[in-house]
Amino acid sequence: MSAIRELLTRWRGQGRRTVHEADAKRLLALAGIVLPGPAGAGPSVVKWCHDDFPHKSDHGLVRLGVAAGDVDRVAGEMAARAPGGTALVERMVTGAVAEWIVGCRRDRTFGPIVVTGPGGVLVELLDASEIRLAPADAATAEAMLATVRGGRMLDGFRGRPAGDRAALAALIARLSALFAAHADLVEEIEINPVMVLPRGEGVVAADALIVLR
């Protein structure tokens, strides 16, 4: 049994339905998806991860730009709001050209599908996405990025540098393959936002969530 399948099987055996960000990222790392680095001397992102609070920011469980000396205090304040969770402290990702969403889920008619489009706060604002069957190869992922509404943000919109479209397409393909191979165990997996860095610098999965079957 692969390490990924072993993790998913164990979580299901524990009766978990929603898998919080810290554990979801453990699985993504096994799949070769790039995550934010560990916190250093600079500003950090502090999150309190709990299966019962998947939308952490709605409950005051995310803080950006936290100084190294304040991490323990901030995490303690969050722990008081949601006992039983776990702290996730990461380096802040800066210099992104765009924030993107990549997700996979089971469709009642078509089975495993992959969805992508502008992410972060733009998900609800633009309501723009492209959908394909999963797994999708890199060429299919590139086509999704070429046709999605809002895709111009990846091309250096309004003088900004062009985003790393190839790295984003590779992530779409990788996540869709991961989901398709484990669709018997996973109902949904989502990365939002994917921080798209300038061309040649890659992409980083800044937040993630898994829903088990």
C-alpha positions as CSV (number, residue, x, y, z in Angstrom):
1,M,0.0,0.0,0.0
2,S,1.3,3.4,-0.9
3,A,2.0,6.0,1.8
4,I,-0.8,8.2,0.4
5,R,-3.4,5.4,0.4
6,E,-2.2,4.3,3.9
7,L,-2.8,7.8,5.2
8,L,-6.3,8.1,3.6
9,T,-7.3,4.7,4.9
10,R,-6.1,5.5,8.4
11,W,-8.0,8.8,8.5
12,R,-11.2,7.1,7.3
13,G,-10.8,4.4,10.0
14,Q,-10.6,7.2,12.6
15,G,-14.0,8.4,11.4
16,R,-12.8,11.6,9.9
17,R,-14.8,13.3,7.1
18,T,-13.0,16.6,6.6
19,V,-9.2,16.6,6.9
20,H,-7.7,19.8,8.1
21,E,-5.0,21.8,6.2
22,A,-2.0,20.5,8.2
23,D,-2.8,16.9,7.4
24,A,-3.9,17.6,3.9
25,K,-0.6,19.2,3.2
26,R,1.2,16.1,4.6
27,L,-0.5,14.2,1.8
28,L,0.2,16.8,-0.9
29,A,3.9,16.7,0.1
30,L,3.9,13.0,-0.5
31,A,2.5,13.7,-4.0
32,G,5.3,16.1,-4.8
33,I,3.3,19.3,-4.6
34,V,5.3,22.3,-3.4
35,L,4.2,23.8,-0.1
36,P,5.3,27.0,1.7
37,G,8.6,26.6,3.5
38,P,9.0,26.5,7.3
39,A,8.9,29.8,9.2
40,G,12.2,31.6,9.5
41,A,13.3,35.0,10.8
42,G,10.8,36.9,8.6
43,P,7.0,37.2,8.9
44,S,5.1,34.0,9.2
45,V,1.6,32.7,8.6
46,V,0.0,31.1,11.7
47,K,-3.0,28.9,11.3
48,W,-4.9,26.7,13.7
49,C,-6.0,23.6,11.9
50,H,-9.1,21.7,13.1
51,D,-11.4,19.3,11.2
52,D,-14.4,21.1,12.6
53,F,-13.3,24.5,11.2
54,P,-12.4,24.0,7.6
55,H,-12.9,27.7,6.8
56,K,-10.4,28.9,9.3
57,S,-10.4,32.7,8.5
58,D,-14.2,32.8,9.4
59,H,-13.3,31.8,12.9
60,G,-10.2,34.0,13.4
61,L,-7.9,31.0,13.0
62,V,-5.5,32.6,10.5
63,R,-3.0,35.3,11.1
64,L,-0.6,36.8,8.5
65,G,2.6,38.6,9.0
66,V,3.3,37.3,12.4
67,A,6.7,38.1,13.8
68,A,8.8,35.2,15.1
69,G,8.5,36.3,18.7
70,D,4.7,36.4,18.5
71,V,4.1,33.0,17.0
72,D,3.5,31.1,20.3
73,R,1.2,33.8,21.7
74,V,-0.9,33.9,18.5
75,A,-1.1,30.1,18.3
76,G,-2.2,30.0,22.0
77,E,-5.0,32.5,21.4
78,M,-6.2,30.4,18.5
79,A,-6.0,27.2,20.5
80,A,-8.4,28.8,23.0
81,R,-11.0,29.3,20.3
82,A,-10.8,25.8,18.9
83,P,-9.4,23.2,21.4
84,G,-8.1,20.0,20.0
85,G,-6.5,21.4,16.8
86,T,-2.9,21.8,15.7
87,A,-0.8,24.8,14.9
88,L,0.6,25.3,11.4
89,V,3.3,27.9,11.1
90,E,4.7,28.6,7.6
91,R,6.8,31.2,5.7
92,M,4.7,33.9,4.0
93,V,4.7,33.4,0.3
94,T,5.4,36.8,-1.4
95,G,5.7,37.9,-5.0
96,A,2.8,35.9,-6.5
97,V,1.5,37.0,-9.8
98,A,-2.0,35.5,-9.2
99,E,-3.9,33.3,-6.8
100,W,-5.5,30.3,-8.3
101,I,-7.8,27.4,-7.3
102,V,-7.4,23.8,-8.3
103,G,-9.8,21.2,-7.0
104,C,-11.1,17.7,-7.7
105,R,-14.4,16.1,-6.8
106,R,-16.7,13.3,-7.8
107,D,-19.5,14.3,-10.2
108,R,-22.7,12.2,-10.1
109,T,-22.7,11.9,-13.9
110,F,-19.1,12.0,-15.0
111,G,-17.2,10.7,-12.0
112,P,-13.8,12.2,-11.1
113,I,-13.4,15.8,-12.4
114,V,-10.8,18.6,-12.0
115,V,-11.8,22.2,-11.7
116,T,-9.5,25.3,-12.0
117,G,-9.8,29.1,-12.2
118,P,-8.9,32.3,-10.4
119,G,-8.7,31.6,-6.7
120,G,-8.5,33.5,-3.4
121,V,-11.1,36.2,-3.0
122,L,-11.7,36.1,-6.8
123,V,-13.5,32.7,-6.6
124,E,-16.8,34.2,-5.6
125,L,-16.2,37.5,-7.4
126,L,-15.5,36.1,-10.8
127,D,-17.2,32.7,-10.5
128,A,-15.0,31.5,-13.4
129,S,-13.7,28.0,-13.8
130,E,-12.9,25.3,-16.3
131,I,-13.8,21.6,-15.7
132,R,-12.3,18.4,-17.2
133,L,-12.4,14.8,-16.5
134,A,-9.7,13.5,-14.1
135,P,-7.0,12.6,-14.5
136,A,-6.1,15.5,-16.9
137,D,-2.7,15.5,-18.5
138,A,-0.5,18.6,-18.8
139,A,-1.7,19.4,-22.3
140,T,-5.4,19.4,-21.1
141,A,-4.4,21.5,-18.1
142,E,-2.7,24.0,-20.4
143,A,-5.9,24.2,-22.4
144,M,-8.0,24.8,-19.3
145,L,-5.7,27.8,-18.5
146,A,-6.0,29.1,-22.0
147,T,-9.8,29.2,-22.0
148,V,-10.7,30.1,-18.4
149,R,-12.2,33.5,-17.8
150,G,-9.6,35.5,-15.9
151,G,-6.7,33.6,-17.4
152,R,-5.2,36.9,-18.6
153,M,-3.8,37.4,-15.1
154,L,-1.3,34.7,-15.9
155,D,0.0,36.6,-18.9
156,G,1.4,39.7,-17.2
157,F,-1.9,41.7,-16.9
158,R,-1.4,45.4,-16.5
159,G,2.4,45.3,-16.4
160,R,2.8,42.5,-13.9
161,P,5.2,39.7,-14.7
162,A,3.8,36.6,-16.4
163,G,2.9,33.8,-14.1
164,D,4.5,30.3,-14.3
165,R,1.7,28.8,-16.4
166,A,3.7,25.6,-17.0
167,A,4.1,24.9,-13.3
168,L,0.4,25.6,-12.7
169,A,-0.6,23.2,-15.5
170,A,1.7,20.6,-14.0
171,L,0.1,21.0,-10.6
172,I,-3.4,20.6,-12.1
173,A,-2.3,17.4,-13.8
174,R,-0.6,16.1,-10.7
175,L,-3.5,16.8,-8.4
176,S,-6.0,15.3,-10.8
177,A,-4.0,12.1,-11.1
178,L,-3.7,11.9,-7.3
179,F,-7.5,12.3,-7.0
180,A,-8.4,9.8,-9.7
181,A,-6.1,7.2,-8.2
182,H,-7.8,7.5,-4.8
183,A,-11.4,8.5,-5.8
184,D,-12.6,5.4,-3.9
185,L,-11.4,7.1,-0.7
186,V,-11.7,10.8,-1.4
187,E,-14.8,12.8,-2.2
188,E,-13.1,16.2,-2.8
189,I,-9.7,17.8,-2.6
190,E,-9.0,21.5,-3.0
191,I,-6.0,23.8,-3.1
192,N,-7.0,27.4,-2.7
193,P,-5.1,29.5,-3.1
194,V,-2.3,28.2,-5.3
195,M,0.2,31.1,-5.3
196,V,1.4,31.5,-8.9
197,L,4.9,32.9,-9.0
198,P,6.6,34.6,-11.9
199,R,7.5,32.5,-14.9
200,G,10.2,30.0,-14.0
201,E,9.7,30.3,-10.2
202,G,6.9,27.7,-9.8
203,V,3.7,27.6,-7.8
204,V,3.0,27.0,-4.1
205,A,0.0,25.4,-2.5
206,A,-0.8,27.9,0.3
207,D,-4.0,26.2,1.6
208,A,-5.6,22.8,1.1
209,L,-8.6,20.7,2.2
210,I,-9.6,17.1,1.8
211,V,-13.1,15.6,2.2
212,L,-13.1,11.8,2.5
213,R,-15.9,9.6,1.2
